[in-house]
Amino acid sequence: MSSRLGFLFNLLILVSILESDDAFAAKLHCPSKCGNIKISYPFGIGKGCCRNKWFEITCQNHSSNLRQQVPMLRAYQLEILNITNAEVRVAYTWNFPHCYPTKPGVQFGLEQVIRPVYREIGVPNPFIFSHINNKLVAIGCDVYSYITNSYSSNYTTGCLSLCQAQRSWQTSDIQSSPCAGVQCCQTALPAGLKSFHVSILNVSSSGRPYLFGSHDCARAFLAEHDFSDYYLDNHHVPVRLTWVVGKNSCRENQRQIGSANSSYACSENTDCVDYANGHGYRCKCSQGYHGNAYLLNGCEDIDECKMGKARCAQEAECKNTAGSYYCSCPKGYHGDGTPENGCIADGRQIPLPLIVSLGIAGGLILAVIIISGISFSLRLGRQRQLKQRQMFFTRNGGLLLQQQIASRKSAVGTTKIFSIQALERATDNFNASRIRGTGGFCSLYKGMLCDGKIVAIKKARIMDESQVAQFINEVVILSQINHRNIVKLLGCCLDAEVPLLVFEFVRNGTLSHHLHDEGHVSSLSWECRFRIALDIAGALAYLHSAASTSIFHRDIKSTNILLDENYNAIVADFGLSRSIPIDRSHLTTQVHGTFGYLDPEYFQSSQFTEKSDVYSFGVVLVELLTGEKAVSSTKFEEEKNLVMHYISAVKENRLFQILEGRVCEEAKEEEVLEFAKIARRCLKLNGKKRPTMKEVVIELENLRNF
């Protein structure tokens, strides 16, 4: 009876510990719930209850039920649906835009803007819209929706939704079929997004798309992956925010412990975990402890003996220790008390000489075993490392590259293969201070090889099958090119976890940097701008017609044009390029490129031709003339799109009103007019009426000699 009562007592203790073993613990004397939602530190309600303003929560009455309270994340003014130790699930209402008939390629209007309330409060924003658990969704017909960072006009990602002619969209269509580009489309988000706005373009050739029900408008919103159950519910859309504490890695924060500048968030008996997709970290209780890792003394020891988690032999007694336990054999027995070894009854005293002899013999045997084990481990480690490198080589497209070499019989085979150890030494183990640029899926590092050569190393952040094909495509394309105005590929690395490309280092930044970044406005003379235009045109003409197989770049823009120390233009970033037989176009099922530079005909036909590169080059020419960005979030509605604003100014004889001041001062009026005429021809909506890049080079050469 007493043993049964003891068992029930231990069971009650176990249940109470499990109920209290909850990371969702609020700070002392602070509210722990709002409505049905548990609030855990570093989040908190009220003064002094949260780590900083970013984690502050307000408890408000529900808009439709005043008796019900809901928690609001104050930094974004969004309702909290639940909080985990990695994510905050919030809800926002996507609004109907002001919809009206419009012309193809014209923006409907801003769908939604989500950005934090705070711009700068002394600590960085810890929230990131999860690119793993969220997606951009667009519903409608013949529309292109794209998402941009709300603090800048840099294009990030988007998708195209098409419909059959004379067929209106119905609610049942999206519920009965996957959202795959017909009447509805969806796309993944870029990593690191902390604020955004969503916009929609009409790409219908008729000028009036077939859209949602009886409304002449489309829909676009950010949502969790499975949005079909709730997107019609008052437009109340759940979204997941990943959260971290701090801005540096665990190692960097732990170095500062004890210093005046330390802001390390993890308390005692905790482990620090780096956030996988950028800077920042989280805390968790160490093994053998439970509780809230962010609270002072928040991680308490787990008594494995009382909780029944200990593994001891039947005759041994469990002894709890801080973070662990041990098994104690009773008096008259020896051993570790584990179920495997148990407790052994003590025998007669063994003579000392025998003990010494046995000890020496055992030591020798142990030394032999240890040496053999070390040798075996080293051998096994080398074999595992070799297998891992072979696995990385295959996964990163090594076999695909070999097939390309065999089929093309080109210079691909002469590309140098770098080892990951050499590139780690060159970049100080890919130190963040060596980063010189970032894109949607990769980072660019500056490195120095063992021979002293300075190089640029392009490293993907994550790896999937589509990126492997894009990576190998860039190797194949660049290995066929030998031109002074095209970036030179030095080699690649395939035995790393993610593939890497090694390029010559171009020292003077991008054309976009010199045209648009603060401190560099008007820093380029007219003569320099003209030479840059001629350099780019010559490089594109080479790609289109100098090889037996034409190469389409597909992403010409000012951020992909590098400048060397003499301000010579170098065309770079061939990740989206394609080799196409002469007199052929490239048909694709997805729209790739950058909004503001994309050929309008490409939207309609999904066929990319050499004239599509000509259109993008025309946009760059307009940037050189005006000093303005291709798309601006700070301009008035009619001036947001640079091409439309430029064409309108030319038609109304207002060209010299939109030119950059230095161009007006240094260029002759005849030069400007001829240069603008070339840009206007490149931007013809009908691709057949645009010149070839060879013709553009001839026209620019004639203008230079004018």
N, C-alpha and C positions, 0 to 999 in steps of 0.2 A: 504493500500500500504506500509506504513512504517513498519507494523508488518511483512509483507512478506519479505521486504528487511532485517529486523532484523533477521528473520529466516535464510535467505540465508547467511547472514554474520556469524552467529553462526555455520552454516553448514560448511562454508569454514574454520573457525577456527578449528572445530572438525576434518576435513580431514587433515589439516596441522599438528595438534597435533598427529593424528594417524600415519601419515607418519614419524614424527620425533620420535614417541614413539617406538624406535627400539633399542634393546639391542646390535645390530651390529653397534656400534659407535667406531671409531678409536680415538687414543689419539690426542690431539690438534696439528695441523701442521704436522700430519703424514698421509700417503696415506690410503684411506679408501676402495680402491678396487684394485684388480689385475685381469685384464681381466674382466670377468663377475662375479667374486667371491668377495663378501663383506668381508672385514677384520675388525674384532672387537677386541678391547683390552680385555684380556691381550695379544692376538696375535698382531703382528705388523710388518711393513716393515721398515727397516732402524734402525739406532742407536737411542736408547732412546725411541723407539716406542712400545716395548714389555716389559712384566713383567720381563722376564729373557731369557737366551739363548734358553731354551726349547721351548718358544713360538715364536721364531724368524721365519719370513717368508721371502723368497726371491722371487722376481718377475722375471721370466725368459721367454725367447722366446720359443714358442712351438716347439718341435723337428721337426714336419712336416709342420707347418705353422708359418714362422718367423714373420708374422704380428700379430699373436695372442700371448698374454702373459698369462702365467699360474703361479699360486702361488705354491711354493714348501715349505713343512715343513722341515726346515733345519736340525732338530734333527734326522730325519729319511731319508732325501733326497727323499721324496715321494711327488707326485703331490697331491694338495688339490682339492677335488671336491666340497665340501661345508663345512661350519662351523656352528654348532648350539651351544646353551648355555650348551650342555652336551657332544657333540661328534664332532670329526673331521672325515669326510669321505675322505679317501685318496685312491690312486690307485698305485699299483705296478705291474711290469711285471714279470710273472713267466717264467723261462727259461727252454728250453729243456735240460734235462741232457744228459751226454755222455752215450749212451745206447749200450749195447753189450750183447751177450749170456752169461749167468752166471749159477752157480750152485744154487740149492735151499738153502734158508736161507742166501744168500750173498747179501750185500747191493748194489743197483745199483749205487749209488753215490748221493751226496747232491743235492736235488731239489732246495731249496731256503733257504737263510739266511736273516732274517730281524732283525736288531738290531740298536739301536740308535748310532749316531755318537759320543756322549759324554758318557764316563764311569763315570766321577766324576767332577762336576762343582760347588760343594758347596751346591746345592739344589737338592732334589730328582726328579727323572723322573716323570712328572705328567701324562703321557700317559699310558693307559692300553688297550690291545686288547680286545674289548668287547666280553665276553663269552656268552652274550645274543643274539647279532646281527651278530656274525660270526660263522663259522664252518670250520672244516678241511674236504677237499674233495679229494678223490683219484679216478682216472679213470684208468682202466686197468684190467687185468685178473690175478688171482692167485697172488695178491700182497698184502702186509701188509704195510700200511703207518702209520708213527707215528711222532708226533711233540714233540720236546724237547726245554727246555730253552737254548738259544744260549750261555749263560754264564756258564752253568753247564751241566753235563751228566744225570741229574735226569730225568727219564722217566715220561711223563705226560699222554698222551692219544693217541689213534690210532684207526684204523678201518681196516677190512679185506674185500677185493673185490675179488669175485670168478667168474668163468665162466664155462659154459658147455663145455665139451670136444670137440675139433675140431671146435669150433665156434669163429670166430674173432669178435672183438668189432667194432661196427659201430656208427657214429655220431648220427644217428636217434634213436638208442636204448636209449641213456640217455635223449633225448628230449621227447620221448614218454612214458617213465616209470619213476617212482620215483627212486631216488638214494638210494637203500636200501640193498646194499651188493652184488648184482649180477652185474658184469661188472663195478660197481661204488659203492662207499660207502662214508658215511659222518658221522661225530661225533662232539659232542659239545666240546668246549674248556674249560680248567680249568680256574677258576677265578684268576685274578691278573697277567696275562701273559704280560710282557713288551718287550720281545724279543723272537725270536724262530728260529729254523731251522727244515725243513721237510725232512724226509728220507723215502726210500722205500725198502722193502725186497721182494725178489722173494721167494714164498712159493710153487711153482709148483713142483709136484713130478717128472715131466719129465725133469726138469732142464731148459726148455725153455717155458716161458708162452705165451699164446695167448694174444696179446696186441693191442694197439691203431693202427688201420688201418694197414699200411704196415711197421710201425716203430716197432723195437724190444725194446720198452721202455714204461714206464708208466708215469702218470702225478699225481702230488699231489700239492695242493695249499691251502692257507687260503683265504676265500671269505665270502662276505655277504651271508645270508641264500638263497636268490634268485639269484643264479649265472648263470642260464641257458641262460639268454638273452645276456650275455656279455663274457662268458669265452672263446669263439672262436674268439673274436674281438682282434686280435693281442696279445692275452694272457694278456690283460689289465684288472686286477681284482680289483674291489673296496673292501676296508676293512674299518671297523669302529673302531676308537680309542676313547675310553672314556677319558675325561680329567678332572682334578681337579686342585685346587691351594693349596699349602701348603701340609704338611705331617701329621698333627695332626687333631683331631676332632675340631668342632666349640668351644666346651667348653674349651678345652685346649688353643686354640688360643686367645679366648676372655679374658682368665685370664692374658695373657701376654701384653694386650693392654697398651701402655704407657711405657713399659719397653724397655731397649736398644736392647733386643733380639727379639722384636715383629716383625713379618713379616705378620701380618694379612692383607688380601687382600681386604676385604669388606669395602666400603666407607660408608658415612653417609646415613641414611634412607634406610638401607638394612637389609636383613635377611640372616643368614648363614644356609646352608643346608649340613648336613653330607652326604658323599658318602656312599651308602648302602653296598658296598662289600669290605670295607677296610678303611685304613686311608686316610685322605684328605677331602676337602670340596669344595663347590661352593657358589657363592653369587647370590642373586636376590634382586630386588627392593622391599621394603616393600609395603604392600597394601596401595593404595592411591598415589603411586609414580611410575614413569616410567623412562626408560633410561638404561644406562650401569652401573651395580652395582660395577664394578671394577675401574671406573674412579673417580677421585676426584670431588665431587659434581655432579657425573654422574646421580644420581637418583633425578629427579625433581618432584615437586608436580603436581598432576593431578587436574586441575580445574574442578571438577565434575559439577559445576553449568553451565559453558560454554559448556562442552562436552555433556550435557544432561543426565549424569549418576545419577544426584541427584533425590531423590524422596521426593517432598514436596507437600503439599496441594495447590490447585489452588490459594487461597488467600494469601499464605505464600510466603516470599522472601527467595531465596537460598543464603546462605553466605558461601563462601569458607574458609577453614582453612588448615593448613599444614597437608597434608595426609588425610583430611576428609572434612566435611562440616556440616552445621546445617541449620534448617529451622526457619525463624524469622516471627512471626505473626505481622501484622500491628498494629499501635497504636489503642487502644480501644479494643484489642483482647488479649487473653492469650492462652497458650497451646504450644505444641512442634511443631506444623505446619506440622506434618507428614500426609500422606494420610489416615492413620488409625484413628488418633485423631483429625486432622484439627485444626482450630483456633476458639475459643469460645468467644463470645462477653462478655465484662465485665458487671457484675450485680451490685446490691446494696452492700454496705459495710457490711460484716457479723460481729455481735457483738463479742468482744474479748472473753467473758466467753464461748460463744458457740464454738468459734474456739478452745479454750483450751480443752473443754469437748470432742469435736469431735477428737482432736489430741490424747488425752489420750485413748479414746476408740479405735481409729484407731491403736494406738501403741500396745495396748493389742492384738487386732485382728491380727496385723502383726506379733507379737511375737509368737502367737499360730501357725500361718501359717508357720513361719520360722522353728520353732521347729518340727512341723509335717513334713515339707518338708525335713529337715535334716534327721529325722528318716526314712522317706520313701526312701530318696536317699541312705542312708547306707544299708537299706534292699535290695534295688534294685541293689546297687553295689555288695553286696555279692552274689545275685542271678546271676548277669551277670558274676561275677568272677567264680562262680561254673559252669555255662554253658560254659564259655570259656575253663575252665580246662577240662570239659567233651569233648568239641569239640577237643581240643588238644590231649586228651587221645585216642580218636577214630582215628584222623588223623595220629597220630604217631604210630599206629599199636597195640593199646591196645587190640582191639578185636581179631586181628591176634595172639597176644601173648596168650590170653585166649584159643583160639582154639588149639594152640600148647601144652599148659598145659594139656588140656582135652584129646588130642590125644596121647601124649607121656607118661603122668603120671610119669613125671620125677622130677628132682630137680628144674625145672623152677619155680615152685610155691613158693619155699623158698627164691628166690631172693628178696632182700630188695628193696622196692619202696621208693625213695627219693622225697621230695617235691622240687619244683624249688626254694622256699625261702631258704631252707637249703643249696642248692648248690650255690646260689648267695652269701650267707654269707661266705661259704667256700672259694670262689674265689675272694672276694672283688668285687662282681658284675661283674665277668668275666673280670677282669682288664687285659689289654694286657700284663702287666709285669708278669702275671702268666702263660703265654703260654710257653709250653715246647716242642712243636712240631706241625707241620702242615702237612696235606695231601691234596689230590686232592679235598676232599669235607668236611674235618673236621679239628678241632683244638684240641690239647690236653693241658688241664690246670692242674696245680698243685694246690691242695686245702687242707685245714685243716678243718675237721668236728668239731662239737661242743665238741666232746669228746677228741679232740686233735689228732685224727688219721689222718695221711697224706695220701691223695688219689690222683689218676690221674683221671680226668674227661674228657671224650671224647664227644665233642659237634660238631654236624653237622653245617655247615655254612648256607646251604639252605636246603629246604625240597621238595622232590618230591616222587612219588609212588615207584620208583625203590630203593631209599634210605631207605624208610620205610621197605621194604622187606629185604634189606641188614642189617638194624639195628636189626630187630626182629630175623633174622637168627643168628646174632652174639650173641644175648642174649641166644637163645636156645642152640647153640653149646657150649658156655662157661659154661652154667649152668649144662651141663652133664659131665664136665671135672673136675677131681680132681688129679692133678699131680704137683709135686714140680717144674718142669721146664716149666710149662704153666701158663700164667698170670691168676690171680684169679679175677673173676668177683664178686664185692661186691653188686651191685644193679644197678638199672636204674631209670630214671625219664621220665615219659610220659605226665605230665600235663604242660610242657613248650611248647613254640612255636616250638622248634626243639627238637628231642629226645636226651637224654644224657645217657652215660654209666659210671659207677663208678668202677674203678679197684684199686687193690693194687698198691702203688707207688713203682716203681723200680728205685733206686737212681742213678745208674751209667751209664746212657745213653745207646746207641745202639752199637752193634758190629761194624756197619759201621763207627760210630763216632771214635771208638778206632783204627780201621784199616786204615781209609782213611783221616780223618780230620787233618788239619795242627796242629802240636804240639802233636799228639798222634801216629804218625807213629812209628812202632817197639816198642810200649809200652807194648805189650802183649808177655809174654814169650812163648816158645814152649810148656811147660807143661800146661800153661793156655789155649793155643789154642787147645791142644789135649782134655782137659777136656770140653771145650766149644763144640767141635764137638761131643763128647760123650753125653753131655746133650741134644743137639738138636736132635741127632739120637734117644735117648731114648724117648723124647717127641713125635716125629713123629711115632715111633713104637707103642706107647700107643694109639695115635689117630687112626692109621690104623687097629689095631688088638685087643686092650684090651677091647673094647666095643662091645656090640652085634651088633651095627650098626657102620660101619667104618666112620671116619670123614676125609675128604680131606681138607687140609689147603688151597691150591691153590695159595698162594702168599708168599712162603718161600723166604726170601732174608735177607741180613745182616742188613737192616734198620728195619726189623720186629723182630730182635733178641735183647732183652734187657739184660743188665748185672747188677746183684745186687752188693752190696758192697764187696762181696767175689769173684766177677767175675764168678758167676754161671749164665748159660744162661737161659733166660726165653723167650719162644716163645709167640709172641703177634700178634695182629691185625688179627682177624678171620672174618673180614667183607665179604670176598669172599668165606669162607669155605662152605662146603656142607656135610650133613650126607647122606651116600650112603649105601644101603644094602651090606653085605659082598659078594665078588665075582661079584660085578657090577661096571660099570663105569658110569661117569656122562656125558651125551650128552648135549652140549650147542650150541646155535645159534650165540653166540658172544664170541670172544676171550678175556678173562680176565687175568690179571696178569701184570708182569713187564718185559719189554724187557731185554734180557740178562739172565733171569732166566727161561724163558718159555721153556717147553718141545717141541722140533721140531715136534714130533708126534702129539702133541695137535694142532699145526697149520694145519696139514693135515686132521685129522679126526674129530676135534672139540670134541673129547672124552677125558675127564680128568680121569685118573686112579691114584691109589696109586703110580705107577711108575713115574707119572709126578712130584709128590712131591719129589721122590728120585732124579730125574734129578736136580731140583732146589737145593736140599741139596748138590749135587755134585758140583754145582757152588760155594756154600758157602765154601766147603772144599778147592777149588782152591783159593778162596780169602784168607783163613787162611794160605795157603802155600806161596802165592806170595805177599800178601798185596796190590794187585791191585783191581780196581773196575771191575764189570762185564762188563760194557761198558764205554769206555773212549773217550772223544772228543779231547784229547790232543795227543793221540798216532798216529803212522802211520797207514795207511789203514788196513794192515794185522794184526795189533795189537789192533785194536779198540775193537774187540770182545774177551774177556778174554778166553772163552772156546776154541775157534778156535786156539788162540795163544798157549794155554796150550797143547792141543792135538798135535799140530804141533811140539812143543818143546819136548814132550815125544817121538814121533815117531823118531825125529832126535837126540835123546840122549842129549838134551840140557836142561834137567829138572833143574839141579843145577844152570844154568845161569839165570833162571827167578825166583828163590826162593828169598824171602825177606832175608836180611842179618842176622837178628837175628835167623831165622829158620836154616840157614846154620851153624851158630855158636853153637847153643845149641842142635840141634837134631842129633841123630846118623844117619849115611847114610842109614842103614837098615830100621830104623824107617820111614825116609822120603820116601824111595822107596815103602814100604808097604802102607803107608798113601796115596801116589800118586796113587798106584794101586787101592785102594778102590775108590778114586775119579774118576779114569778113568772108572771103572765098572759102577758107578752111572751115568756117562755121555754117556753111550752107546746110539747110535741113535735108535736102536731097543729096545723098552721098555721091551720086553719079556726077553731080555738078562741082564737086570739090576737086581740087588739083591733087596729083600724086605728090609724094614727098620729093621726088626728083625734080618735079616742076617747081615746087616751093623753093628748093635750094637754088635753082637757076634764077628765079625771081629775086631772091634775097641777094645773090651775087651781083646781079645787074643793078640792084638798088645801091649796094655798097660802092660800086664803081660809077654811080650816077654823078 
